[in-house]
Amino acid sequence: MQLSMATGIAHEFNNILAIIDGKIQMLMRENKGREKLLEELRLIRSSVKDGAEIVRRMNKFTKTKEDRDWFVTIH
């Protein structure tokens, strides 16, 4: 139960990060030449990527044994 809850939270958090990252990319395209703003957006995007890495690690940590043991190779 706890593992599936952690996986669900990680998934939802990742969805939020994806939306933020997409909006940042749009703002960066719309504001080319405004270096101060772009610098701030890059900083925010870097933090989003850090958050996504945490989610990736959580998913790796909580990953349960895969279903591959259920399959049999047929020749």
mmCIF file as gemmi writes it, N, C-alpha and C atoms, coordinates in Angstrom:
data_model
loop_
_atom_site.group_PDB
_atom_site.id
_atom_site.type_symbol
_atom_site.label_atom_id
_atom_site.label_alt_id
_atom_site.label_comp_id
_atom_site.label_asym_id
_atom_site.label_entity_id
_atom_site.label_seq_id
_atom_site.pdbx_PDB_ins_code
_atom_site.Cartn_x
_atom_site.Cartn_y
_atom_site.Cartn_z
_atom_site.occupancy
_atom_site.B_iso_or_equiv
_atom_site.pdbx_formal_charge
_atom_site.auth_seq_id
_atom_site.auth_asym_id
_atom_site.pdbx_PDB_model_num
ATOM 1 N N . MET Axp A 1 ? 0.823 -1.193 0 1 0 ? 1 A 1
ATOM 2 C CA . MET Axp A 1 ? 0 0 0 1 0 ? 1 A 1
ATOM 3 C C . MET Axp A 1 ? 0.867 1.258 0 1 0 ? 1 A 1
ATOM 4 N N . GLN Axp A 2 ? 1.878 1.302 0.856 1 0 ? 2 A 1
ATOM 5 C CA . GLN Axp A 2 ? 2.728 2.49 0.938 1 0 ? 2 A 1
ATOM 6 C C . GLN Axp A 2 ? 3.502 2.708 -0.356 1 0 ? 2 A 1
ATOM 7 N N . LEU Axp A 3 ? 3.974 1.609 -0.974 1 0 ? 3 A 1
ATOM 8 C CA . LEU Axp A 3 ? 4.713 1.75 -2.224 1 0 ? 3 A 1
ATOM 9 C C . LEU Axp A 3 ? 3.833 2.296 -3.325 1 0 ? 3 A 1
ATOM 10 N N . SER Axp A 4 ? 2.599 1.793 -3.426 1 0 ? 4 A 1
ATOM 11 C CA . SER Axp A 4 ? 1.711 2.281 -4.475 1 0 ? 4 A 1
ATOM 12 C C . SER Axp A 4 ? 1.325 3.732 -4.221 1 0 ? 4 A 1
ATOM 13 N N . MET Axp A 5 ? 1.21 4.129 -2.96 1 0 ? 5 A 1
ATOM 14 C CA . MET Axp A 5 ? 0.908 5.519 -2.648 1 0 ? 5 A 1
ATOM 15 C C . MET Axp A 5 ? 2.074 6.417 -3.052 1 0 ? 5 A 1
ATOM 16 N N . ALA Axp A 6 ? 3.295 5.993 -2.733 1 0 ? 6 A 1
ATOM 17 C CA . ALA Axp A 6 ? 4.483 6.766 -3.106 1 0 ? 6 A 1
ATOM 18 C C . ALA Axp A 6 ? 4.59 6.88 -4.621 1 0 ? 6 A 1
ATOM 19 N N . THR Axp A 7 ? 4.296 5.806 -5.326 1 0 ? 7 A 1
ATOM 20 C CA . THR Axp A 7 ? 4.343 5.822 -6.785 1 0 ? 7 A 1
ATOM 21 C C . THR Axp A 7 ? 3.295 6.781 -7.341 1 0 ? 7 A 1
ATOM 22 N N . GLY Axp A 8 ? 2.11 6.761 -6.774 1 0 ? 8 A 1
ATOM 23 C CA . GLY Axp A 8 ? 1.043 7.663 -7.207 1 0 ? 8 A 1
ATOM 24 C C . GLY Axp A 8 ? 1.394 9.12 -6.971 1 0 ? 8 A 1
ATOM 25 N N . ILE Axp A 9 ? 1.963 9.411 -5.807 1 0 ? 9 A 1
ATOM 26 C CA . ILE Axp A 9 ? 2.38 10.781 -5.494 1 0 ? 9 A 1
ATOM 27 C C . ILE Axp A 9 ? 3.467 11.222 -6.457 1 0 ? 9 A 1
ATOM 28 N N . ALA Axp A 10 ? 4.426 10.351 -6.717 1 0 ? 10 A 1
ATOM 29 C CA . ALA Axp A 10 ? 5.513 10.673 -7.644 1 0 ? 10 A 1
ATOM 30 C C . ALA Axp A 10 ? 4.948 10.981 -9.025 1 0 ? 10 A 1
ATOM 31 N N . HIS Axp A 11 ? 3.977 10.188 -9.459 1 0 ? 11 A 1
ATOM 32 C CA . HIS Axp A 11 ? 3.362 10.399 -10.775 1 0 ? 11 A 1
ATOM 33 C C . HIS Axp A 11 ? 2.663 11.756 -10.837 1 0 ? 11 A 1
ATOM 34 N N . GLU Axp A 12 ? 1.89 12.081 -9.819 1 0 ? 12 A 1
ATOM 35 C CA . GLU Axp A 12 ? 1.183 13.359 -9.792 1 0 ? 12 A 1
ATOM 36 C C . GLU Axp A 12 ? 2.154 14.535 -9.746 1 0 ? 12 A 1
ATOM 37 N N . PHE Axp A 13 ? 3.209 14.409 -8.966 1 0 ? 13 A 1
ATOM 38 C CA . PHE Axp A 13 ? 4.216 15.457 -8.869 1 0 ? 13 A 1
ATOM 39 C C . PHE Axp A 13 ? 4.904 15.647 -10.219 1 0 ? 13 A 1
ATOM 40 N N . ASN Axp A 14 ? 5.182 14.554 -10.881 1 0 ? 14 A 1
ATOM 41 C CA . ASN Axp A 14 ? 5.814 14.614 -12.202 1 0 ? 14 A 1
ATOM 42 C C . ASN Axp A 14 ? 4.909 15.331 -13.205 1 0 ? 14 A 1
ATOM 43 N N . ASN Axp A 15 ? 3.598 15.101 -13.119 1 0 ? 15 A 1
ATOM 44 C CA . ASN Axp A 15 ? 2.657 15.801 -14 1 0 ? 15 A 1
ATOM 45 C C . ASN Axp A 15 ? 2.729 17.308 -13.786 1 0 ? 15 A 1
ATOM 46 N N . ILE Axp A 16 ? 2.804 17.73 -12.531 1 0 ? 16 A 1
ATOM 47 C CA . ILE Axp A 16 ? 2.907 19.154 -12.211 1 0 ? 16 A 1
ATOM 48 C C . ILE Axp A 16 ? 4.195 19.724 -12.787 1 0 ? 16 A 1
ATOM 49 N N . LEU Axp A 17 ? 5.285 19.004 -12.604 1 0 ? 17 A 1
ATOM 50 C CA . LEU Axp A 17 ? 6.573 19.471 -13.128 1 0 ? 17 A 1
ATOM 51 C C . LEU Axp A 17 ? 6.549 19.598 -14.65 1 0 ? 17 A 1
ATOM 52 N N . ALA Axp A 18 ? 5.886 18.661 -15.308 1 0 ? 18 A 1
ATOM 53 C CA . ALA Axp A 18 ? 5.805 18.697 -16.777 1 0 ? 18 A 1
ATOM 54 C C . ALA Axp A 18 ? 5.059 19.949 -17.247 1 0 ? 18 A 1
ATOM 55 N N . ILE Axp A 19 ? 3.995 20.314 -16.555 1 0 ? 19 A 1
ATOM 56 C CA . ILE Axp A 19 ? 3.241 21.515 -16.917 1 0 ? 19 A 1
ATOM 57 C C . ILE Axp A 19 ? 4.107 22.758 -16.717 1 0 ? 19 A 1
ATOM 58 N N . ILE Axp A 20 ? 4.78 22.832 -15.58 1 0 ? 20 A 1
ATOM 59 C CA . ILE Axp A 20 ? 5.646 23.981 -15.305 1 0 ? 20 A 1
ATOM 60 C C . ILE Axp A 20 ? 6.743 24.076 -16.361 1 0 ? 20 A 1
ATOM 61 N N . ASP Axp A 21 ? 7.369 22.957 -16.678 1 0 ? 21 A 1
ATOM 62 C CA . ASP Axp A 21 ? 8.447 22.958 -17.666 1 0 ? 21 A 1
ATOM 63 C C . ASP Axp A 21 ? 7.941 23.397 -19.033 1 0 ? 21 A 1
ATOM 64 N N . GLY Axp A 22 ? 6.773 22.928 -19.423 1 0 ? 22 A 1
ATOM 65 C CA . GLY Axp A 22 ? 6.201 23.326 -20.706 1 0 ? 22 A 1
ATOM 66 C C . GLY Axp A 22 ? 5.928 24.824 -20.768 1 0 ? 22 A 1
ATOM 67 N N . LYS Axp A 23 ? 5.382 25.369 -19.702 1 0 ? 23 A 1
ATOM 68 C CA . LYS Axp A 23 ? 5.114 26.814 -19.657 1 0 ? 23 A 1
ATOM 69 C C . LYS Axp A 23 ? 6.412 27.616 -19.698 1 0 ? 23 A 1
ATOM 70 N N . ILE Axp A 24 ? 7.428 27.142 -19.001 1 0 ? 24 A 1
ATOM 71 C CA . ILE Axp A 24 ? 8.729 27.816 -19.021 1 0 ? 24 A 1
ATOM 72 C C . ILE Axp A 24 ? 9.279 27.841 -20.44 1 0 ? 24 A 1
ATOM 73 N N . GLN Axp A 25 ? 9.21 26.714 -21.136 1 0 ? 25 A 1
ATOM 74 C CA . GLN Axp A 25 ? 9.714 26.654 -22.504 1 0 ? 25 A 1
ATOM 75 C C . GLN Axp A 25 ? 8.97 27.637 -23.409 1 0 ? 25 A 1
ATOM 76 N N . MET Axp A 26 ? 7.653 27.745 -23.233 1 0 ? 26 A 1
ATOM 77 C CA . MET Axp A 26 ? 6.875 28.701 -24.029 1 0 ? 26 A 1
ATOM 78 C C . MET Axp A 26 ? 7.322 30.131 -23.728 1 0 ? 26 A 1
ATOM 79 N N . LEU Axp A 27 ? 7.485 30.447 -22.457 1 0 ? 27 A 1
ATOM 80 C CA . LEU Axp A 27 ? 7.921 31.787 -22.074 1 0 ? 27 A 1
ATOM 81 C C . LEU Axp A 27 ? 9.308 32.109 -22.614 1 0 ? 27 A 1
ATOM 82 N N . MET Axp A 28 ? 10.181 31.108 -22.621 1 0 ? 28 A 1
ATOM 83 C CA . MET Axp A 28 ? 11.535 31.323 -23.143 1 0 ? 28 A 1
ATOM 84 C C . MET Axp A 28 ? 11.493 31.647 -24.635 1 0 ? 28 A 1
ATOM 85 N N . ARG Axp A 29 ? 10.652 30.924 -25.374 1 0 ? 29 A 1
ATOM 86 C CA . ARG Axp A 29 ? 10.528 31.189 -26.817 1 0 ? 29 A 1
ATOM 87 C C . ARG Axp A 29 ? 9.941 32.569 -27.078 1 0 ? 29 A 1
ATOM 88 N N . GLU Axp A 30 ? 8.962 32.97 -26.283 1 0 ? 30 A 1
ATOM 89 C CA . GLU Axp A 30 ? 8.276 34.239 -26.482 1 0 ? 30 A 1
ATOM 90 C C . GLU Axp A 30 ? 9.111 35.443 -26.055 1 0 ? 30 A 1
ATOM 91 N N . ASN Axp A 31 ? 10.158 35.209 -25.272 1 0 ? 31 A 1
ATOM 92 C CA . ASN Axp A 31 ? 10.92 36.315 -24.708 1 0 ? 31 A 1
ATOM 93 C C . ASN Axp A 31 ? 12.394 36.279 -25.09 1 0 ? 31 A 1
ATOM 94 N N . LYS Axp A 32 ? 12.678 35.803 -26.289 1 0 ? 32 A 1
ATOM 95 C CA . LYS Axp A 32 ? 14.07 35.804 -26.769 1 0 ? 32 A 1
ATOM 96 C C . LYS Axp A 32 ? 14.606 37.226 -26.761 1 0 ? 32 A 1
ATOM 97 N N . GLY Axp A 33 ? 15.845 37.362 -26.303 1 0 ? 33 A 1
ATOM 98 C CA . GLY Axp A 33 ? 16.46 38.677 -26.252 1 0 ? 33 A 1
ATOM 99 C C . GLY Axp A 33 ? 16.337 39.362 -24.899 1 0 ? 33 A 1
ATOM 100 N N . ARG Axp A 34 ? 15.461 38.887 -24.068 1 0 ? 34 A 1
ATOM 101 C CA . ARG Axp A 34 ? 15.304 39.463 -22.724 1 0 ? 34 A 1
ATOM 102 C C . ARG Axp A 34 ? 16.134 38.618 -21.764 1 0 ? 34 A 1
ATOM 103 N N . GLU Axp A 35 ? 17.416 38.845 -21.784 1 0 ? 35 A 1
ATOM 104 C CA . GLU Axp A 35 ? 18.373 37.963 -21.095 1 0 ? 35 A 1
ATOM 105 C C . GLU Axp A 35 ? 18.131 37.81 -19.597 1 0 ? 35 A 1
ATOM 106 N N . LYS Axp A 36 ? 17.762 38.865 -18.913 1 0 ? 36 A 1
ATOM 107 C CA . LYS Axp A 36 ? 17.527 38.763 -17.461 1 0 ? 36 A 1
ATOM 108 C C . LYS Axp A 36 ? 16.365 37.807 -17.184 1 0 ? 36 A 1
ATOM 109 N N . LEU Axp A 37 ? 15.296 37.972 -17.935 1 0 ? 37 A 1
ATOM 110 C CA . LEU Axp A 37 ? 14.143 37.084 -17.774 1 0 ? 37 A 1
ATOM 111 C C . LEU Axp A 37 ? 14.512 35.652 -18.143 1 0 ? 37 A 1
ATOM 112 N N . LEU Axp A 38 ? 15.218 35.473 -19.244 1 0 ? 38 A 1
ATOM 113 C CA . LEU Axp A 38 ? 15.622 34.134 -19.67 1 0 ? 38 A 1
ATOM 114 C C . LEU Axp A 38 ? 16.522 33.466 -18.634 1 0 ? 38 A 1
ATOM 115 N N . GLU Axp A 39 ? 17.391 34.25 -18.008 1 0 ? 39 A 1
ATOM 116 C CA . GLU Axp A 39 ? 18.254 33.711 -16.958 1 0 ? 39 A 1
ATOM 117 C C . GLU Axp A 39 ? 17.418 33.186 -15.788 1 0 ? 39 A 1
ATOM 118 N N . GLU Axp A 40 ? 16.4 33.94 -15.406 1 0 ? 40 A 1
ATOM 119 C CA . GLU Axp A 40 ? 15.517 33.511 -14.314 1 0 ? 40 A 1
ATOM 120 C C . GLU Axp A 40 ? 14.72 32.265 -14.712 1 0 ? 40 A 1
ATOM 121 N N . LEU Axp A 41 ? 14.253 32.234 -15.944 1 0 ? 41 A 1
ATOM 122 C CA . LEU Axp A 41 ? 13.51 31.06 -16.424 1 0 ? 41 A 1
ATOM 123 C C . LEU Axp A 41 ? 14.408 29.826 -16.469 1 0 ? 41 A 1
ATOM 124 N N . ARG Axp A 42 ? 15.661 29.999 -16.854 1 0 ? 42 A 1
ATOM 125 C CA . ARG Axp A 42 ? 16.606 28.867 -16.85 1 0 ? 42 A 1
ATOM 126 C C . ARG Axp A 42 ? 16.81 28.328 -15.442 1 0 ? 42 A 1
ATOM 127 N N . LEU Axp A 43 ? 16.878 29.242 -14.469 1 0 ? 43 A 1
ATOM 128 C CA . LEU Axp A 43 ? 17.028 28.825 -13.074 1 0 ? 43 A 1
ATOM 129 C C . LEU Axp A 43 ? 15.81 28.025 -12.616 1 0 ? 43 A 1
ATOM 130 N N . ILE Axp A 44 ? 14.63 28.512 -12.959 1 0 ? 44 A 1
ATOM 131 C CA . ILE Axp A 44 ? 13.408 27.782 -12.602 1 0 ? 44 A 1
ATOM 132 C C . ILE Axp A 44 ? 13.392 26.422 -13.287 1 0 ? 44 A 1
ATOM 133 N N . ARG Axp A 45 ? 13.762 26.394 -14.557 1 0 ? 45 A 1
ATOM 134 C CA . ARG Axp A 45 ? 13.766 25.128 -15.311 1 0 ? 45 A 1
ATOM 135 C C . ARG Axp A 45 ? 14.758 24.139 -14.717 1 0 ? 45 A 1
ATOM 136 N N . SER Axp A 46 ? 15.885 24.621 -14.253 1 0 ? 46 A 1
ATOM 137 C CA . SER Axp A 46 ? 16.868 23.761 -13.607 1 0 ? 46 A 1
ATOM 138 C C . SER Axp A 46 ? 16.276 23.13 -12.338 1 0 ? 46 A 1
ATOM 139 N N . SER Axp A 47 ? 15.53 23.914 -11.59 1 0 ? 47 A 1
ATOM 140 C CA . SER Axp A 47 ? 14.883 23.388 -10.381 1 0 ? 47 A 1
ATOM 141 C C . SER Axp A 47 ? 13.826 22.352 -10.729 1 0 ? 47 A 1
ATOM 142 N N . VAL Axp A 48 ? 13.095 22.585 -11.815 1 0 ? 48 A 1
ATOM 143 C CA . VAL Axp A 48 ? 12.102 21.609 -12.275 1 0 ? 48 A 1
ATOM 144 C C . VAL Axp A 48 ? 12.797 20.295 -12.628 1 0 ? 48 A 1
ATOM 145 N N . LYS Axp A 49 ? 13.923 20.387 -13.318 1 0 ? 49 A 1
ATOM 146 C CA . LYS Axp A 49 ? 14.665 19.174 -13.682 1 0 ? 49 A 1
ATOM 147 C C . LYS Axp A 49 ? 15.172 18.452 -12.437 1 0 ? 49 A 1
ATOM 148 N N . ASP Axp A 50 ? 15.604 19.2 -11.431 1 0 ? 50 A 1
ATOM 149 C CA . ASP Axp A 50 ? 16.017 18.58 -10.163 1 0 ? 50 A 1
ATOM 150 C C . ASP Axp A 50 ? 14.849 17.83 -9.527 1 0 ? 50 A 1
ATOM 151 N N . GLY Axp A 51 ? 13.673 18.453 -9.552 1 0 ? 51 A 1
ATOM 152 C CA . GLY Axp A 51 ? 12.481 17.799 -9.016 1 0 ? 51 A 1
ATOM 153 C C . GLY Axp A 51 ? 12.136 16.537 -9.787 1 0 ? 51 A 1
ATOM 154 N N . ALA Axp A 52 ? 12.266 16.586 -11.104 1 0 ? 52 A 1
ATOM 155 C CA . ALA Axp A 52 ? 11.993 15.404 -11.931 1 0 ? 52 A 1
ATOM 156 C C . ALA Axp A 52 ? 12.981 14.283 -11.618 1 0 ? 52 A 1
ATOM 157 N N . GLU Axp A 53 ? 14.225 14.648 -11.324 1 0 ? 53 A 1
ATOM 158 C CA . GLU Axp A 53 ? 15.227 13.634 -10.954 1 0 ? 53 A 1
ATOM 159 C C . GLU Axp A 53 ? 14.865 12.986 -9.625 1 0 ? 53 A 1
ATOM 160 N N . ILE Axp A 54 ? 14.362 13.762 -8.689 1 0 ? 54 A 1
ATOM 161 C CA . ILE Axp A 54 ? 13.913 13.195 -7.415 1 0 ? 54 A 1
ATOM 162 C C . ILE Axp A 54 ? 12.776 12.208 -7.648 1 0 ? 54 A 1
ATOM 163 N N . VAL Axp A 55 ? 11.838 12.579 -8.513 1 0 ? 55 A 1
ATOM 164 C CA . VAL Axp A 55 ? 10.724 11.681 -8.846 1 0 ? 55 A 1
ATOM 165 C C . VAL Axp A 55 ? 11.257 10.397 -9.47 1 0 ? 55 A 1
ATOM 166 N N . ARG Axp A 56 ? 12.23 10.518 -10.375 1 0 ? 56 A 1
ATOM 167 C CA . ARG Axp A 56 ? 12.804 9.33 -11.014 1 0 ? 56 A 1
ATOM 168 C C . ARG Axp A 56 ? 13.426 8.407 -9.972 1 0 ? 56 A 1
ATOM 169 N N . ARG Axp A 57 ? 14.139 8.995 -9.02 1 0 ? 57 A 1
ATOM 170 C CA . ARG Axp A 57 ? 14.764 8.187 -7.966 1 0 ? 57 A 1
ATOM 171 C C . ARG Axp A 57 ? 13.721 7.534 -7.072 1 0 ? 57 A 1
ATOM 172 N N . MET Axp A 58 ? 12.645 8.272 -6.761 1 0 ? 58 A 1
ATOM 173 C CA . MET Axp A 58 ? 11.565 7.696 -5.946 1 0 ? 58 A 1
ATOM 174 C C . MET Axp A 58 ? 10.951 6.498 -6.658 1 0 ? 58 A 1
ATOM 175 N N . ASN Axp A 59 ? 10.699 6.657 -7.954 1 0 ? 59 A 1
ATOM 176 C CA . ASN Axp A 59 ? 10.115 5.558 -8.717 1 0 ? 59 A 1
ATOM 177 C C . ASN Axp A 59 ? 11.056 4.361 -8.754 1 0 ? 59 A 1
ATOM 178 N N . LYS Axp A 60 ? 12.333 4.626 -8.901 1 0 ? 60 A 1
ATOM 179 C CA . LYS Axp A 60 ? 13.303 3.532 -8.921 1 0 ? 60 A 1
ATOM 180 C C . LYS Axp A 60 ? 13.338 2.825 -7.565 1 0 ? 60 A 1
ATOM 181 N N . PHE Axp A 61 ? 13.302 3.594 -6.491 1 0 ? 61 A 1
ATOM 182 C CA . PHE Axp A 61 ? 13.358 3.045 -5.141 1 0 ? 61 A 1
ATOM 183 C C . PHE Axp A 61 ? 12.113 2.216 -4.818 1 0 ? 61 A 1
ATOM 184 N N . THR Axp A 62 ? 10.947 2.7 -5.255 1 0 ? 62 A 1
ATOM 185 C CA . THR Axp A 62 ? 9.694 2.027 -4.902 1 0 ? 62 A 1
ATOM 186 C C . THR Axp A 62 ? 9.288 0.954 -5.896 1 0 ? 62 A 1
ATOM 187 N N . LYS Axp A 63 ? 10.048 0.808 -6.973 1 0 ? 63 A 1
ATOM 188 C CA . LYS Axp A 63 ? 9.679 -0.168 -7.998 1 0 ? 63 A 1
ATOM 189 C C . LYS Axp A 63 ? 9.679 -1.573 -7.406 1 0 ? 63 A 1
ATOM 190 N N . THR Axp A 64 ? 8.588 -2.252 -7.619 1 0 ? 64 A 1
ATOM 191 C CA . THR Axp A 64 ? 8.484 -3.629 -7.139 1 0 ? 64 A 1
ATOM 192 C C . THR Axp A 64 ? 8.962 -4.576 -8.223 1 0 ? 64 A 1
ATOM 193 N N . LYS Axp A 65 ? 9.093 -5.831 -7.872 1 0 ? 65 A 1
ATOM 194 C CA . LYS Axp A 65 ? 9.536 -6.841 -8.819 1 0 ? 65 A 1
ATOM 195 C C . LYS Axp A 65 ? 8.597 -6.863 -10.017 1 0 ? 65 A 1
ATOM 196 N N . GLU Axp A 66 ? 9.158 -6.839 -11.193 1 0 ? 66 A 1
ATOM 197 C CA . GLU Axp A 66 ? 8.342 -6.768 -12.402 1 0 ? 66 A 1
ATOM 198 C C . GLU Axp A 66 ? 7.657 -8.092 -12.699 1 0 ? 66 A 1
ATOM 199 N N . ASP Axp A 67 ? 6.678 -8.027 -13.565 1 0 ? 67 A 1
ATOM 200 C CA . ASP Axp A 67 ? 5.879 -9.188 -13.933 1 0 ? 67 A 1
ATOM 201 C C . ASP Axp A 67 ? 6.609 -10.16 -14.852 1 0 ? 67 A 1
ATOM 202 N N . ARG Axp A 68 ? 7.839 -9.872 -15.186 1 0 ? 68 A 1
ATOM 203 C CA . ARG Axp A 68 ? 8.529 -10.726 -16.153 1 0 ? 68 A 1
ATOM 204 C C . ARG Axp A 68 ? 8.667 -12.169 -15.671 1 0 ? 68 A 1
ATOM 205 N N . ASP Axp A 69 ? 8.59 -12.408 -14.361 1 0 ? 69 A 1
ATOM 206 C CA . ASP Axp A 69 ? 8.671 -13.773 -13.838 1 0 ? 69 A 1
ATOM 207 C C . ASP Axp A 69 ? 7.446 -14.596 -14.245 1 0 ? 69 A 1
ATOM 208 N N . TRP Axp A 70 ? 6.399 -13.92 -14.693 1 0 ? 70 A 1
ATOM 209 C CA . TRP Axp A 70 ? 5.19 -14.619 -15.05 1 0 ? 70 A 1
ATOM 210 C C . TRP Axp A 70 ? 5.227 -15.155 -16.477 1 0 ? 70 A 1
ATOM 211 N N . PHE Axp A 71 ? 6.195 -14.712 -17.247 1 0 ? 71 A 1
ATOM 212 C CA . PHE Axp A 71 ? 6.255 -15.122 -18.642 1 0 ? 71 A 1
ATOM 213 C C . PHE Axp A 71 ? 7.205 -16.305 -18.819 1 0 ? 71 A 1
ATOM 214 N N . VAL Axp A 72 ? 6.84 -17.147 -19.737 1 0 ? 72 A 1
ATOM 215 C CA . VAL Axp A 72 ? 7.655 -18.319 -20.05 1 0 ? 72 A 1
ATOM 216 C C . VAL Axp A 72 ? 8.09 -18.202 -21.493 1 0 ? 72 A 1
ATOM 217 N N . THR Axp A 73 ? 9.37 -18.431 -21.762 1 0 ? 73 A 1
ATOM 218 C CA . THR Axp A 73 ? 9.88 -18.383 -23.125 1 0 ? 73 A 1
ATOM 219 C C . THR Axp A 73 ? 9.464 -19.648 -23.854 1 0 ? 73 A 1
ATOM 220 N N . ILE Axp A 74 ? 8.879 -19.475 -25.023 1 0 ? 74 A 1
ATOM 221 C CA . ILE Axp A 74 ? 8.451 -20.626 -25.84 1 0 ? 74 A 1
ATOM 222 C C . ILE Axp A 74 ? 9.319 -20.638 -27.092 1 0 ? 74 A 1
ATOM 223 N N . HIS Axp A 75 ? 9.899 -21.819 -27.372 1 0 ? 75 A 1
ATOM 224 C CA . HIS Axp A 75 ? 10.774 -21.937 -28.545 1 0 ? 75 A 1
ATOM 225 C C . HIS Axp A 75 ? 10.058 -22.607 -29.683 1 0 ? 75 A 1
